[in-house]
Amino acid sequence: MPRILLAADFPVEKLPGFESTHATHHATWLPPLAEALTHHPEFDLHWLTFTKRISKPQEVQHLGHTFHLLPRNRLSLQILTRFRSERKQIAHLAARLAPDVLHAWGTEQGYALAASDHPNPTLVSIQGILNEICKAPSPHPLLRFQAKSEATALRKLTQLTTESPWAAEKLSHLAPQAKIHLLEYGVSPATFAITRNLSPKPLALHVGTLSAAKGVDSLLRAFSHNDLAHIDLAILGIGPLQNSVSRPNISFLGHLPHPQVLDWMSRAWCLVHPTLADSSPNSVKEARVIGLPVITTPCGGQTQYVTHGKSGFILPPNDETSLAEAILTITQCSETSLAMGRCQMTDCRAALDIHRTSSNLVNLYRSLIHP
């Protein structure tokens, strides 16, 4: 039976014995993907992830998969050393398991670097493109180190997946030698069960890192206009801009568990994501599956789920005047918000079904094992 080793920042709170009601992990699509892959029993599936929640290696059996959990020390130290020790541990496990494919998720940590070291077939699924994010104003110094590691890995990798044509075009310059597969990462099935129940007072929502790269500074400037004083803004996430302004209609709520994020989405009148660089942000995908209109920029793959003037607005980055006008348009009445949200919602739900992701991924595994 072919063996696949998936090296990823898997939310360990979804594993038996590690449950947590306060889980705020960002990779909400990985647990449902693991479950969807159980419908393809032709592979022996192993997962590897580093976590601070253990002090020694553990193995957990779940969904018929084997999860190899390894202890993580300071993440900042790993970033500064280009994940040297973690790459050695991944190489050791890969040598022991001898997978037919090593599939690494994301370039933010050491998994892609480990894949670039591996001698046998590898696949790396890109999440954010760090070298694009670093083009935003004042990137965090550690992000620059991560971007350099990303560039090192991308120069060596030959098989990549990404979620959008926008990201594929950026990667074609960073990894010209690689074959790039479009593979949209579906959203959690729980998202499909959410029904919109708009708050009585107009509510705009932002979900994501609170940084200039996500356009949060532009969003906050837009809400400095008195024209938006009657609209609430809920900001979910953490980052350098957290609590950077104080206005009665703006709430900084920090990281929230995924069910609470979905609850906020059900009540919101629009999602505002004025990003400067995103491959295909999960918050936009979830919003469109729920039927929530989205205000965003052309700087990313999220535009494939938003049609300007119909299911939201696509605006120039750092244009708080246009941002304020778009928010006012969507929140002028509840029916406007509901009607815009319904536009192309069916197409988005079909594209973002996690079972479609798993089937496409399995076909890709087959092609790598039997070229």
LOTOR-548427 format. One record per residue (C-alpha): residue in one letter; z, y, x. Coordinates in pm, 1 decimal. Layout:
LOTOR-548427
PT:A:Z:Y:X
...
***
This chain:
LOTOR-548427
PT:M:0.0:0.0:0.0
PT:P:-97.1:338.7:149.5
PT:R:202.5:549.3:246.4
PT:I:225.1:926.0:199.7
PT:L:493.4:1136.7:365.4
PT:L:540.3:1471.1:190.8
PT:A:728.2:1719.9:407.5
PT:A:843.4:2001.5:182.4
PT:D:1127.2:2232.3:92.1
PT:F:1211.2:2012.1:-206.8
PT:P:1487.7:2133.6:-444.4
PT:V:1755.9:1877.5:-360.0
PT:E:1957.6:1978.1:-667.3
PT:K:1708.4:1772.2:-868.1
PT:L:1811.6:1453.4:-687.4
PT:P:2088.0:1222.2:-810.2
PT:G:2420.5:1310.5:-653.1
PT:F:2311.5:1665.8:-569.1
PT:E:2286.8:1813.0:-919.0
PT:S:2375.8:2179.5:-959.8
PT:T:2378.5:2399.0:-1268.2
PT:H:2335.6:2707.1:-1047.8
PT:A:2012.9:2598.0:-879.5
PT:T:1784.9:2889.2:-792.6
PT:H:1524.4:2717.5:-576.5
PT:H:1181.0:2880.1:-562.5
PT:A:964.7:2563.7:-550.1
PT:T:1009.8:2476.2:-917.4
PT:W:674.1:2294.4:-926.0
PT:L:770.2:2022.3:-675.1
PT:P:1013.9:1815.7:-889.9
PT:P:767.5:1789.8:-1182.1
PT:L:491.8:1706.8:-934.0
PT:A:704.4:1423.9:-796.1
PT:E:753.9:1296.4:-1150.8
PT:A:383.0:1326.4:-1231.5
PT:L:298.3:1126.3:-918.9
PT:T:488.8:829.1:-1062.9
PT:H:182.7:776.8:-1284.2
PT:H:-11.0:687.7:-967.8
PT:P:180.8:385.2:-829.0
PT:E:-89.7:299.1:-577.2
PT:F:98.9:495.6:-307.4
PT:D:431.0:443.7:-133.4
PT:L:566.5:797.1:-155.4
PT:H:825.0:939.5:83.7
PT:W:959.2:1295.8:86.1
PT:L:1126.0:1474.5:376.7
PT:T:1327.3:1791.3:338.9
PT:F:1590.1:1984.4:533.0
PT:T:1896.5:2109.1:350.4
PT:K:2227.0:2276.2:428.5
PT:R:2401.8:2061.6:169.0
PT:I:2449.3:1763.9:402.0
PT:S:2593.1:1712.8:749.3
PT:K:2411.6:1390.5:839.1
PT:P:2081.1:1229.3:735.3
PT:Q:2067.3:1061.5:396.0
PT:E:1814.7:864.4:195.0
PT:V:1795.3:892.4:-182.2
PT:Q:1587.2:678.5:-416.1
PT:H:1450.1:872.6:-712.3
PT:L:1150.4:820.8:-944.4
PT:G:1046.5:528.4:-727.6
PT:H:1012.4:763.0:-428.0
PT:T:1223.2:769.9:-111.8
PT:F:1370.4:1109.3:-23.9
PT:H:1471.6:1156.8:339.1
PT:L:1724.4:1440.8:359.0
PT:L:1798.7:1595.1:696.3
PT:P:2071.6:1850.5:773.4
PT:R:1965.8:2207.0:843.6
PT:N:2153.1:2448.3:1065.5
PT:R:2079.9:2822.5:1074.9
PT:L:1734.0:2891.5:936.9
PT:S:1700.5:3209.4:1144.1
PT:L:1752.9:3009.8:1463.4
PT:Q:1488.7:2760.6:1353.8
PT:I:1242.3:3042.4:1288.4
PT:L:1304.8:3201.8:1629.4
PT:T:1255.9:2867.9:1807.3
PT:R:947.8:2783.2:1600.1
PT:F:1141.3:2499.7:1436.5
PT:R:1148.7:2305.0:1761.4
PT:S:1435.8:2072.6:1668.9
PT:E:1317.0:2016.9:1311.9
PT:R:964.7:1938.4:1430.8
PT:K:1107.7:1671.6:1660.2
PT:Q:1296.0:1517.6:1370.0
PT:I:985.6:1518.5:1152.3
PT:A:784.5:1358.9:1433.2
PT:H:1052.2:1091.3:1475.4
PT:L:1050.6:1003.3:1105.6
PT:A:670.6:1008.3:1091.5
PT:A:655.3:770.3:1388.0
PT:R:895.7:534.5:1211.9
PT:L:720.7:545.1:872.8
PT:A:362.8:559.1:1007.5
PT:P:223.2:732.8:697.0
PT:D:-145.6:715.9:616.1
PT:V:-123.8:1086.6:532.0
PT:L:134.9:1345.2:631.0
PT:H:128.9:1613.2:362.1
PT:A:318.8:1931.6:446.7
PT:W:392.1:2204.8:194.6
PT:G:403.7:2568.7:300.9
PT:T:381.5:2756.5:630.4
PT:E:710.4:2940.6:581.0
PT:Q:913.3:2670.2:756.4
PT:G:838.6:2405.1:1016.7
PT:Y:653.3:2153.7:802.4
PT:A:302.6:2288.8:874.0
PT:L:377.5:2311.2:1246.2
PT:A:490.6:1948.6:1238.4
PT:A:167.1:1852.9:1064.0
PT:S:-32.4:2033.7:1333.1
PT:D:147.0:1815.6:1593.0
PT:H:77.7:1489.6:1406.7
PT:P:-203.6:1268.4:1543.6
PT:N:-302.4:1098.4:1215.1
PT:P:-453.4:1240.9:891.2
PT:T:-266.1:1546.5:768.8
PT:L:-287.5:1782.9:476.4
PT:V:-114.3:2118.7:442.6
PT:S:-72.2:2293.6:108.7
PT:I:-51.6:2668.6:156.3
PT:Q:198.7:2859.4:-55.0
PT:G:211.1:3222.1:62.5
PT:I:-12.1:3339.7:346.9
PT:L:239.6:3502.5:577.6
PT:N:-17.6:3683.7:789.2
PT:E:-135.7:3864.0:475.9
PT:I:217.2:3945.5:362.2
PT:C:288.3:4097.7:705.9
PT:K:21.0:4359.6:639.0
PT:A:252.8:4518.7:382.0
PT:P:477.7:4805.3:500.3
PT:S:785.6:4720.2:710.1
PT:P:781.7:4338.6:710.9
PT:H:1108.1:4173.0:809.0
PT:P:1117.2:4090.1:1183.8
PT:L:1175.9:3721.8:1108.8
PT:L:867.7:3721.4:886.8
PT:R:662.6:3827.5:1188.0
PT:F:791.8:3522.2:1378.2
PT:Q:705.7:3301.4:1081.8
PT:A:356.1:3452.0:1065.7
PT:K:299.5:3374.3:1433.7
PT:S:404.0:3013.5:1373.6
PT:E:172.8:3001.2:1074.1
PT:A:-118.9:3126.5:1284.4
PT:T:-45.4:2863.3:1550.6
PT:A:-48.1:2584.5:1293.4
PT:L:-357.1:2708.9:1110.1
PT:R:-562.8:2710.4:1430.1
PT:K:-509.1:2334.1:1463.1
PT:L:-513.1:2204.7:1104.6
PT:T:-826.4:2052.8:955.0
PT:Q:-736.5:1993.1:588.0
PT:L:-579.4:2263.8:370.8
PT:T:-519.2:2315.9:2.2
PT:T:-473.0:2651.2:-160.2
PT:E:-449.1:2776.3:-515.1
PT:S:-708.0:3049.3:-545.6
PT:P:-1044.7:3171.0:-418.9
PT:W:-865.6:3482.5:-289.1
PT:A:-643.2:3268.4:-66.5
PT:A:-932.9:3045.9:37.5
PT:E:-1125.4:3350.0:160.9
PT:K:-826.5:3470.1:366.7
PT:L:-772.5:3124.0:513.9
PT:S:-1136.9:3092.1:612.2
PT:H:-1070.0:3359.0:876.8
PT:L:-733.1:3221.0:989.0
PT:A:-848.1:2856.2:1001.5
PT:P:-1229.7:2857.2:1031.1
PT:Q:-1228.2:2494.8:1148.6
PT:A:-1045.6:2365.6:839.7
PT:K:-1181.4:2223.0:518.3
PT:I:-1018.6:2419.8:236.8
PT:H:-962.5:2250.6:-99.4
PT:L:-882.9:2447.9:-413.6
PT:L:-582.3:2280.0:-572.6
PT:E:-386.3:2481.7:-826.1
PT:Y:-16.2:2392.6:-825.1
PT:G:79.4:2344.7:-1188.8
PT:V:400.2:2477.3:-1340.1
PT:S:703.2:2294.2:-1472.4
PT:P:647.7:2122.3:-1809.8
PT:A:955.8:2309.6:-1934.7
PT:T:743.0:2625.1:-1924.0
PT:F:506.7:2486.8:-2185.7
PT:A:792.1:2447.8:-2434.5
PT:I:891.7:2815.8:-2426.7
PT:T:823.5:3023.3:-2739.4
PT:R:810.2:3399.0:-2713.6
PT:N:1094.1:3576.5:-2889.1
PT:L:1057.9:3942.8:-2796.0
PT:S:1368.5:4150.4:-2740.5
PT:P:1423.1:4424.6:-3003.6
PT:K:1387.6:4689.6:-2734.2
PT:P:1073.7:4688.2:-2513.3
PT:L:1146.0:4491.1:-2196.6
PT:A:940.1:4473.0:-1876.4
PT:L:1017.6:4192.7:-1630.7
PT:H:966.8:4136.2:-1259.7
PT:V:1034.0:3797.5:-1098.3
PT:G:1012.3:3752.4:-721.8
PT:T:1121.7:3883.0:-385.4
PT:L:1238.9:4245.0:-403.3
PT:S:1022.3:4386.8:-127.5
PT:A:741.6:4632.2:-64.2
PT:A:506.8:4336.2:-18.9
PT:K:562.7:4251.8:-385.1
PT:G:513.9:4614.7:-487.6
PT:V:869.1:4650.9:-613.0
PT:D:899.0:4999.0:-461.7
PT:S:596.6:5106.8:-665.0
PT:L:746.4:4952.2:-978.1
PT:L:1074.3:5137.4:-928.1
PT:R:890.3:5465.0:-877.3
PT:A:702.5:5405.4:-1203.3
PT:F:1034.6:5365.2:-1384.4
PT:S:1154.2:5695.1:-1245.3
PT:H:921.9:5857.9:-1502.5
PT:N:1103.0:5974.1:-1813.8
PT:D:815.8:5835.1:-2022.2
PT:L:955.8:5487.0:-1953.3
PT:A:1319.2:5571.9:-2025.5
PT:H:1303.8:5383.8:-2357.7
PT:I:1185.9:5063.0:-2185.9
PT:D:1422.9:4823.5:-2010.3
PT:L:1327.7:4671.5:-1675.3
PT:A:1487.4:4342.7:-1568.7
PT:I:1435.9:4246.9:-1204.0
PT:L:1501.0:3882.8:-1112.7
PT:G:1523.2:3795.3:-744.0
PT:I:1673.2:3921.6:-421.2
PT:G:1542.2:4122.0:-130.0
PT:P:1573.0:4449.0:62.0
PT:L:1513.2:4664.5:-247.7
PT:Q:1786.9:4503.9:-454.7
PT:N:2007.9:4770.6:-620.1
PT:S:1807.2:5041.8:-443.3
PT:V:1803.1:5265.0:-752.1
PT:S:2049.3:5327.4:-1031.3
PT:R:1910.6:5396.8:-1376.6
PT:P:2055.0:5287.4:-1710.7
PT:N:1737.4:5101.9:-1810.3
PT:I:1699.1:4903.2:-1483.4
PT:S:1895.1:4581.0:-1423.6
PT:F:1898.7:4391.7:-1094.3
PT:L:1994.4:4035.7:-1189.2
PT:G:1954.4:3850.9:-857.2
PT:H:1849.1:3487.7:-829.0
PT:L:1880.0:3298.7:-1156.5
PT:P:1840.7:2928.3:-1237.5
PT:H:1495.2:2842.0:-1364.9
PT:P:1597.2:2792.4:-1731.5
PT:Q:1739.6:3145.1:-1733.1
PT:V:1420.5:3282.9:-1578.6
PT:L:1220.5:3120.3:-1858.2
PT:D:1459.4:3265.8:-2115.5
PT:W:1398.3:3615.2:-1977.3
PT:M:1024.7:3551.0:-1991.6
PT:S:1049.3:3450.1:-2355.7
PT:R:1210.2:3786.1:-2440.3
PT:A:998.3:4009.4:-2217.1
PT:W:712.2:4223.9:-2347.3
PT:C:524.0:4204.7:-2016.8
PT:L:555.2:4073.1:-1662.3
PT:V:490.6:4332.1:-1390.6
PT:H:381.4:4193.8:-1052.4
PT:P:226.6:4478.5:-846.8
PT:T:191.9:4267.1:-532.9
PT:L:15.4:4356.6:-209.5
PT:A:-56.6:3991.0:-116.4
PT:D:-5.8:3666.0:-309.3
PT:S:-193.8:3336.5:-308.3
PT:S:-110.3:3255.7:-672.0
PT:P:245.4:3359.5:-763.3
PT:N:441.3:3112.7:-970.6
PT:S:590.6:3384.8:-1191.5
PT:V:243.8:3498.3:-1304.2
PT:K:135.8:3141.7:-1376.1
PT:E:448.1:3073.7:-1582.2
PT:A:405.8:3400.6:-1768.8
PT:R:50.6:3317.2:-1867.4
PT:V:144.5:2963.3:-1976.1
PT:I:414.2:3113.0:-2200.2
PT:G:170.4:3372.6:-2331.8
PT:L:318.6:3677.4:-2162.0
PT:P:76.7:3956.3:-2062.5
PT:V:76.9:4045.0:-1693.9
PT:I:31.4:4371.6:-1507.0
PT:T:-74.4:4308.5:-1148.6
PT:T:-311.3:4415.0:-868.7
PT:P:-631.9:4265.1:-724.9
PT:C:-437.1:4172.3:-408.9
PT:G:-403.8:3801.3:-470.3
PT:G:-514.0:3490.9:-655.2
PT:Q:-317.4:3576.0:-969.0
PT:T:-618.6:3768.1:-1100.5
PT:Q:-780.0:3437.4:-1205.2
PT:Y:-525.5:3426.6:-1490.4
PT:V:-542.8:3791.6:-1598.0
PT:T:-836.9:3966.8:-1762.4
PT:H:-810.9:4342.6:-1733.7
PT:G:-754.4:4509.0:-2069.6
PT:K:-724.7:4176.5:-2252.9
PT:S:-444.2:3957.2:-2117.9
PT:G:-294.5:4231.4:-1902.6
PT:F:-403.8:4490.1:-1650.8
PT:I:-528.8:4468.8:-1291.0
PT:L:-447.4:4797.8:-1120.2
PT:P:-480.6:4945.8:-771.6
PT:P:-175.0:4874.8:-554.3
PT:N:87.7:5146.4:-511.2
PT:D:-35.3:5338.8:-815.9
PT:E:280.5:5404.1:-1013.5
PT:T:105.7:5637.9:-1257.9
PT:S:-138.8:5366.1:-1367.2
PT:L:149.1:5118.9:-1366.6
PT:A:351.1:5335.4:-1605.2
PT:E:50.1:5382.4:-1833.2
PT:A:-15.1:5007.0:-1848.4
PT:I:349.2:4931.6:-1930.3
PT:L:339.1:5192.8:-2207.8
PT:T:18.3:5042.0:-2347.6
PT:I:153.4:4687.2:-2369.0
PT:T:491.1:4794.3:-2508.5
PT:Q:356.1:5034.9:-2769.5
PT:C:426.6:4770.4:-3035.5
PT:S:528.0:4405.2:-3039.8
PT:E:194.8:4288.9:-3183.0
PT:T:8.0:4441.0:-2888.5
PT:S:222.2:4241.6:-2647.7
PT:L:189.5:3920.1:-2848.0
PT:A:-186.8:3954.1:-2894.9
PT:M:-252.5:4025.9:-2527.4
PT:G:-33.2:3733.9:-2426.8
PT:R:-228.8:3493.7:-2648.2
PT:C:-558.2:3594.4:-2488.0
PT:Q:-686.5:3304.3:-2269.0
PT:M:-346.5:3137.4:-2293.1
PT:T:-506.8:2801.2:-2380.7
PT:D:-724.3:2809.5:-2068.4
PT:C:-423.7:2892.2:-1850.4
PT:R:-220.6:2607.0:-1995.1
PT:A:-502.4:2360.2:-1927.2
PT:A:-546.5:2478.6:-1568.5
PT:L:-173.4:2468.2:-1491.2
PT:D:-82.7:2125.6:-1629.5
PT:I:111.8:1949.0:-1353.7
PT:H:-62.5:1619.0:-1435.9
PT:R:-393.8:1781.9:-1350.1
PT:T:-241.3:1882.4:-1016.3
PT:S:-118.1:1530.3:-944.7
PT:S:-452.9:1370.6:-1035.8
PT:N:-644.8:1609.2:-811.7
PT:L:-395.5:1553.1:-531.3
PT:V:-423.5:1175.7:-559.9
PT:N:-802.2:1201.3:-537.1
PT:L:-759.6:1408.6:-222.1
PT:Y:-524.7:1148.2:-71.2
PT:R:-784.5:879.0:-141.8
PT:S:-1056.9:1080.1:30.9
PT:L:-841.4:1127.6:341.6
PT:I:-745.7:760.8:362.7
PT:H:-1100.3:635.3:293.2
PT:P:-1330.4:911.4:424.7
***
